[in-house]
Amino acid sequence: MAKELEQQDGRLPKSIKDGKLETSDCYWWCSGFFPGELWYLYENNPTPELKKYAGLFTERLEKVQHVTDNHDVGFMLYCSYGNGYRLTQNPAYKDVLVTGAGSLSTRFNPMIKAIRSWDFTNNGKWQYPVIIDNMMNLELLFAATRLSGDSTFYKVAVSHVDRTMKEQYRPDGSCYHVVDYSMKDGSVRNRHTAQGYAHESAWSRGQAWGIYGLTLCYRETGDRKYLDQALKAVRFMFNHKNTPEDLVFYWDMDAPNIPNDYRDASAAACIASALYEISTVDVPEPQTYKAYADRIMESLASPTYRAELGTNGNFLLMHCVGSIPHNGEIDVPLNYADYYFLEALKRKRDIEQKGSKGC
């Protein structure tokens, strides 16, 4: 895939449309995932060729560090430049990460105590929408404090996760996709699920973003309340009456055509990656979380979901869902599914190699 796009200036793989590879420029919210995949491949097999391609596609996102009109800067830069800096210590990558965190921080409103996700207002229905996906972008802010010594980024991230935990989660451990806040007094105006089946349904990728995001917030802060909420969300997913046997979740846990509805491999891969991390921290029966992750990964690696080499537009996984309500990216490969699949494989390998050494 990298070779195919090498000469296409600034282009990055996105999905498949009408049987052909669909690409994006650097400003698409998913643009950072493919460079991140290449860095994971390089980490596993550090060849000059993989390092070249990882650097080439990472640097196609350099302009993103100045983006202030959406919350996805964290996805875009941390998956690409973040992994690149972790593996190379390139000081130019560090500068991009810190600048990008500053751009993302401009979307924080101290009255609302959260980072605004979207600027559009859904035909006037929303004033200040915050989506659960935003939890994933906090990783860039935590990293920026480590890299720069400026605690402002850390404080913004903690404020955001605290408001999210208070307003976005239901008593059963599931979460809403969108919470809309008042620009006048910061109160909650609406709780919606824009990309799920219904406002009160459990959109699976939203649950994945929440589980992963809470887990990383626990890692970065050591605050147990984030881990406890993540575990509650995990129990919701795995104890749900509609959880499939192979643990590759339906696109929405309340989808109307279960068991004959679409699966979302991207949600499963993201949750598997988070579960591997959870299995390494102080939780009761940590092996249970690794076992869940292993079952997901065995399913994703099977011919049902893992494409044959040279097919599927060169994406790894099949059967993902972007947004059914918007008729977008239905039952296609998605680059973030591949990213979290590779990340989960790395985490699984690291855990098992550490265990085999008796550590």
Stockholm file with secondary structure:
# STOCKHOLM 1.0

chainA/1-359         MAKELEQQDGRLPKSIKDGKLETSDCYWWCSGFFPGELWYLYENNPTPELKKYAGLFTERLEKVQHVTDNHDVGFMLYCSYGNGYRLTQNPAYKDVLVTGAGSLSTRFNPMIKAIRSWDFTNNGKWQYPVIIDNMMNLELLFAATRLSGDSTFYKVAVSHVDRTMKEQYRPDGSCYHVVDYSMKDGSVRNRHTAQGYAHESAWSRGQAWGIYGLTLCYRETGDRKYLDQALKAVRFMFNHKNTPEDLVFYWDMDAPNIPNDYRDASAAACIASALYEISTVDVPEPQTYKAYADRIMESLASPTYRAELGTNGNFLLMHCVGSIPHNGEIDVPLNYADYYFLEALKRKRDIEQKGSKGC
#=GR chainA/1-359 SS CHHHHTTSTTCEEEEEETTEEEEECTTSTTTTHHHHHHHHHHHHSCCHHHHHHHHHHHGGGGGGGGCCSCTTHHHHHIIIIIHHHHHHCCHHHHHHHHHHHHHHHTTEETTTTEECCCSCCTTTTCSEEEEGGGGGGHHHHHHHHHHHCCTHHHHHHHHHHHHHHHHHBCTTSCBCSEEEECTTTCCEEEEECTTSSSTTSCBHHHHHHHHHHHHHHHHHHCCHHHHHHHHHHHHHHHHSTTCCTTCCCBSBTTCTTTTSSCBCHHHHHHHHHHHHHHTTSSCSSHHHHHHHHHHHHHHHTSTTTBCCTTCGGGCSBCCEEEETTTTEEEEECCHHHHHHHHHHHHHHHHHHHHHHTTC
#=GC SS_cons         CHHHHTTSTTCEEEEEETTEEEEECTTSTTTTHHHHHHHHHHHHSCCHHHHHHHHHHHGGGGGGGGCCSCTTHHHHHIIIIIHHHHHHCCHHHHHHHHHHHHHHHTTEETTTTEECCCSCCTTTTCSEEEEGGGGGGHHHHHHHHHHHCCTHHHHHHHHHHHHHHHHHBCTTSCBCSEEEECTTTCCEEEEECTTSSSTTSCBHHHHHHHHHHHHHHHHHHCCHHHHHHHHHHHHHHHHSTTCCTTCCCBSBTTCTTTTSSCBCHHHHHHHHHHHHHHTTSSCSSHHHHHHHHHHHHHHHTSTTTBCCTTCGGGCSBCCEEEETTTTEEEEECCHHHHHHHHHHHHHHHHHHHHHHTTC
//
